[in-house]
Amino acid sequence: MTARRLLFALPALALLVAAAGFWAMLSGMQRGSFDPRGVPSALVGREVPRFELAALAGWNKPGLSSADIAAAAREGPVLVNFFASWCVPCLVEHPQLMRLAAEGVPVFGINYHTGTQKDPGAVDWLRRHGDPFRRIGVDVTGRVAVDFGVYGVPETYLIDREGIVRWRMAGPITEQILADEVRPLLRRYR
Amino acid sequence: MKAGDHAGPPRPLRRARLPLVGARGPRPTGGGPSWGARGALRPLALVFFLLCAPAHAVVDPREMLPDPAQEQRARDIGRGLRCLVCQNQSIDDSNADLARDLRRIVRERVAAGDSDAEVVRFVTDRYGDYVLLRPPVNAVTIGLWAAPALILLAGGAGAFAYLRRRRAATPPEAAPLSPEERARLRHLTAE
C-alpha cells in the first residue's frame, strides 16, 4: 500500500520541483541575473581578443587597443563596455558605469557598429549623459564585436590581471547587478 | 529592467525619420481614396502579396560570392548557424544586422579557402555551441539528444507494465450459468 501512496506523491513532488524551478527563473529575470534568451559567452576564461580601434572623432578620448586593456588590467580588474547612442538599455546602465568610473574602476568603451548600422550620435550622447570611459574605440566594421561574441548592446566584460575575461553581462548593469555581481567580482579579482 | 532589452537593431531611429518624409508629401487623409475604398484592388493586392512570399529568403545579390559552388557552400553553412538576435532563425534567413555581418564573415572565410568545419569553428570560437542550430553531441547536450529515446523507452515500459497487469487482473473464464440463473435471466430480459 505504501508503494501506491508513493505513486500518488510523485506527481505532487514533480509539481513542487517545477514550481521551485519557475520561481528561481522568474526571480532571476526580475533581478536581471537570468535572461531566458541569454547566450552563454564563449570568451569567459579566455584572453581578450587582439584588436586596435581608432578614437571617436570629435571627442577628447584616445582610441582603444587590446594592449591598452592588458596594461590597465595589470593594476587590477577592468571593464570593457560595448555601447551605442541608440541603445535604450545603455542609458539604463549609464549611471552605474559613471559611478564605477568615479570610484576609479577603469571602464573602457567600444562604440558598437555593425556593417550596416553606424552610430553618428555617439558624441552627442556622451556630451549629454557623461563619459565614464578611459578610452573609447570605434568598432567601425563590427568585427571586434564579433571577436568578443557580442550579439547586442549593451554588453560588458570583466577582465582580470592576467588579461583573462572572467565575466560577461549581456544587457544593462542595473543597480542590483552592480551590487550582486560586479562589486563582488571586482573584489575577487582585485 | 529586463535583460531582454539587450538591444535589438536600432529600429526607433529609422522609424523616427518616417513622419518627416510623409510631412513633405500630400497629406494621406482628407477624402482621397484609401485602401478600403479601392475594393476592386484588394484581390489583386492579395495576389501580389502571395507572389511576394518566396522573396522572404534574403539573398542580397551584393553579398553573393562570384563562384556559385562557394556561394552554395556559404549558404549551406549559414543555414546551420543561429542568428543570435532573432534566435530561431538561421543567419541565412535573418535580416538582422548581426546576421548580415556573420554572413559576410562566412563568405570571406569560404572565399579564403577555409573548409566548412573551419568556418563553423571560427563562429563557435566566438559565440559558442549555442550558435549551431544542430547542437553537437557532447557531455552537456547528451541529455538533449538522448531524451527522445529515453522518453520513448520509459513510455513503452510503462505501457508494457500496465498491459501486463491488466491481463493478470482479468478474472478467469466464468463458470457457465446454472439452470436457475438462466431462468432468472430469461425472466428479466422478457420484461
Contacts between the chains, C-beta under 8 A, distances in Angstrom:
chain1	res1	chain2	res2	distance
A	29	B	2	6.5
A	29	B	3	7.7
A	32	B	1	6.3
A	32	B	2	7.0
A	32	B	3	5.2
A	34	B	3	7.7
A	35	B	2	7.8
A	35	B	3	3.9
A	35	B	4	6.3
A	35	B	6	7.1
A	36	B	4	7.6
A	37	B	4	6.1
A	37	B	6	8.0
A	37	B	87	6.1
A	38	B	3	6.8
A	39	B	84	5.7
A	39	B	127	6.8
A	39	B	128	6.8
A	39	B	130	5.0
A	39	B	131	7.8
A	40	B	128	5.7
A	40	B	130	6.4
A	41	B	128	7.1
A	42	B	124	7.1
A	42	B	125	6.5
A	42	B	126	6.0
A	42	B	127	6.0
A	42	B	128	3.8
A	43	B	126	7.5
A	84	B	7	7.2
A	84	B	10	7.2
A	86	B	7	7.8
A	86	B	10	3.9
A	86	B	12	7.0
A	86	B	13	5.1
A	87	B	7	4.2
A	87	B	10	7.3
A	88	B	5	6.7
A	88	B	7	6.8
A	89	B	1	6.6
A	89	B	5	4.4
A	89	B	6	6.3
A	89	B	7	5.7
A	90	B	7	7.2
A	92	B	1	5.0
A	92	B	5	7.6
A	114	B	97	3.7
A	114	B	98	6.1
A	114	B	100	7.2
A	114	B	101	5.3
A	115	B	97	6.9
A	115	B	100	6.0
A	115	B	101	4.7
A	115	B	104	6.2
A	116	B	97	5.2
A	116	B	100	6.2
A	117	B	9	6.7
A	117	B	10	6.0
A	117	B	97	4.9
A	142	B	97	7.8
A	142	B	98	7.8
A	142	B	101	5.1
A	143	B	101	7.9
A	143	B	105	7.9
A	146	B	101	6.3
A	146	B	102	7.1
A	146	B	105	6.6
A	146	B	126	6.0
A	147	B	126	6.2
A	148	B	126	7.4
A	149	B	126	4.5
A	149	B	127	5.0
A	149	B	128	7.2
A	151	B	84	3.7
A	151	B	85	6.2
A	151	B	98	5.9
A	151	B	127	7.2
A	152	B	6	4.4
A	152	B	7	5.1
A	152	B	8	6.6
A	152	B	84	7.8
A	152	B	85	6.6
A	152	B	98	7.8
A	153	B	6	7.5
A	153	B	7	4.9
A	154	B	6	7.3
A	154	B	7	7.3
A	155	B	6	7.7
A	170	B	3	6.7
A	170	B	6	5.2
A	171	B	1	7.8
A	171	B	2	7.7
A	171	B	3	3.1
A	171	B	4	7.5
A	171	B	5	6.7
A	171	B	6	4.1
A	172	B	1	5.5
A	172	B	3	7.2
A	172	B	5	7.0
A	172	B	6	7.6
A	174	B	1	5.4
